[in-house]
Amino acid sequence: MYIISGHSSVVERLVANEKVEGSTPFARSKIMNDLLNKKCIPCEGGVTPFDISEIHLYQKKVDGWDVKKDEKNVYYLEKKFSFKNFLESQKFINLVGKISEDEGHHPDITFGWGYAKIHITTHAIEGLSENDFILAAKIDKEVSV
């Protein structure tokens, strides 16, 4: 499995070696707000998934989401969340379900006592699109509330 962590050396070098939009917490917050103001657009395929450079640009717009590649070389976003107990995990998952329905974009979810793991990709294009990052930003907003 290939992992591009939110704190990977590649991303750290990009931020350290050049002025990259979203490289400061304030800029990242402003950019995340841009994603929060967008709506997922239904995807039936026929669209090219993001390449690695587009993925890196968008990864800077969300906080703590890892980019991974599965056995079929399909990129996806993944983030683990921790909670005090099962009911908090379930409450969070219910919020994620509502956001997902509102956006018409549905992640894979694993959860249990004190944890939840969200896995986001655009299945129709077998890769990542702006929709995935919009959904990630909206999920993060719920955690920060």
C-alpha positions as CSV (number, residue, x, y, z in Angstrom):
1,M,0.0,0.0,0.0
2,Y,1.3,3.4,-1.0
3,I,0.8,6.2,1.6
4,I,1.2,10.0,1.2
5,S,0.7,11.2,4.8
6,G,-0.5,14.6,5.6
7,H,3.0,15.1,7.1
8,S,5.0,13.3,4.4
9,S,8.5,14.5,3.5
10,V,7.2,15.3,0.0
11,V,4.6,17.7,1.4
12,E,6.9,19.1,4.0
13,R,9.5,19.8,1.3
14,L,6.9,21.5,-0.9
15,V,5.8,23.8,2.0
16,A,9.4,24.5,3.1
17,N,10.9,25.1,-0.3
18,E,8.3,27.4,-1.8
19,K,5.4,29.6,-1.0
20,V,2.6,27.1,-1.5
21,E,-1.0,28.2,-1.2
22,G,-2.4,26.7,2.0
23,S,1.1,26.4,3.7
24,T,0.1,28.3,6.8
25,P,-2.7,27.4,9.2
26,F,-4.6,30.6,8.4
27,A,-4.3,30.0,4.6
28,R,-5.3,26.4,5.0
29,S,-8.4,27.5,7.0
30,K,-9.4,30.0,4.3
31,I,-8.9,27.4,1.5
32,M,-10.9,24.8,3.5
33,N,-13.7,27.4,3.7
34,D,-13.6,27.6,-0.1
35,L,-14.3,23.8,-0.1
36,L,-17.0,24.1,2.5
37,N,-18.8,26.6,0.2
38,K,-18.9,24.1,-2.7
39,K,-21.2,21.2,-3.4
40,C,-20.3,17.8,-4.7
41,I,-21.2,17.4,-8.3
42,P,-22.6,14.0,-9.3
43,C,-20.0,12.0,-11.2
44,E,-21.1,9.3,-13.6
45,G,-17.5,8.7,-14.9
46,G,-15.9,10.1,-18.1
47,V,-13.9,12.5,-16.0
48,T,-10.1,12.0,-15.5
49,P,-9.2,11.4,-11.8
50,F,-6.7,13.8,-10.2
51,D,-3.1,13.2,-10.9
52,I,-0.5,13.2,-8.1
53,S,0.2,17.0,-8.4
54,E,-3.5,17.8,-8.2
55,I,-3.8,15.5,-5.2
56,H,-0.9,17.3,-3.5
57,L,-2.6,20.7,-4.1
58,Y,-5.9,19.6,-2.7
59,Q,-4.4,17.6,0.2
60,K,-3.1,21.0,1.5
61,K,-6.7,22.2,1.7
62,V,-7.8,19.6,4.2
63,D,-6.3,18.7,7.5
64,G,-4.9,15.3,8.4
65,W,-6.3,13.2,5.6
66,D,-3.8,10.6,4.3
67,V,-3.7,9.8,0.6
68,K,-3.3,6.1,0.0
69,K,-3.3,3.9,-3.0
70,D,-5.0,0.5,-3.0
71,E,-4.0,-2.8,-4.7
72,K,-5.6,-1.6,-8.0
73,N,-3.5,1.7,-7.8
74,V,-6.7,3.7,-7.0
75,Y,-6.0,6.8,-4.8
76,Y,-8.3,7.4,-1.9
77,L,-8.4,9.7,1.2
78,E,-8.4,8.2,4.7
79,K,-8.7,9.6,8.1
80,K,-9.1,8.1,11.6
81,F,-11.1,9.8,14.3
82,S,-11.0,9.0,18.0
83,F,-13.9,9.4,20.5
84,K,-14.5,8.8,24.2
85,N,-16.9,5.9,23.7
86,F,-19.2,4.0,21.2
87,L,-22.1,6.5,21.4
88,E,-19.8,9.4,20.3
89,S,-18.5,7.3,17.4
90,Q,-22.0,6.5,16.4
91,K,-23.2,10.1,16.7
92,F,-20.3,11.2,14.4
93,I,-21.0,8.5,11.9
94,N,-24.7,9.6,11.8
95,L,-23.5,13.1,11.0
96,V,-21.2,11.8,8.3
97,G,-24.1,9.9,6.9
98,K,-26.2,13.1,6.7
99,I,-23.5,15.1,5.1
100,S,-22.9,12.3,2.6
101,E,-26.6,12.2,1.7
102,D,-26.7,16.0,1.4
103,E,-23.7,15.9,-0.9
104,G,-24.7,12.8,-2.9
105,H,-21.2,11.4,-2.2
106,H,-20.8,8.4,0.0
107,P,-17.6,7.3,1.8
108,D,-16.8,3.8,3.2
109,I,-17.0,3.9,7.0
110,T,-15.6,1.7,9.7
111,F,-16.4,2.4,13.3
112,G,-16.6,0.9,16.8
113,W,-16.0,1.7,20.4
114,G,-14.1,5.1,20.4
115,Y,-13.1,5.2,16.8
116,A,-14.2,5.9,13.2
117,K,-12.3,5.5,10.0
118,I,-13.5,7.3,6.8
119,H,-12.3,6.2,3.3
120,I,-13.3,8.5,0.5
121,T,-12.8,8.0,-3.3
122,T,-14.8,8.6,-6.4
123,H,-15.7,5.1,-7.5
124,A,-17.0,6.1,-10.9
125,I,-13.6,7.4,-12.0
126,E,-11.5,5.1,-9.8
127,G,-9.6,7.9,-8.2
128,L,-9.8,11.2,-6.4
129,S,-11.7,14.3,-7.6
130,E,-12.6,17.6,-6.0
131,N,-15.7,16.0,-4.6
132,D,-13.6,13.9,-2.3
133,F,-11.9,16.9,-0.8
134,I,-15.2,18.8,-0.5
135,L,-16.6,15.9,1.5
136,A,-13.4,15.6,3.6
137,A,-13.6,19.3,4.5
138,K,-17.3,19.1,5.4
139,I,-16.6,16.0,7.6
140,D,-13.8,17.9,9.4
141,K,-16.1,20.8,10.1
142,E,-18.3,18.5,12.1
143,V,-15.4,17.3,14.2
144,S,-14.4,20.9,15.0
145,V,-17.9,21.9,16.1
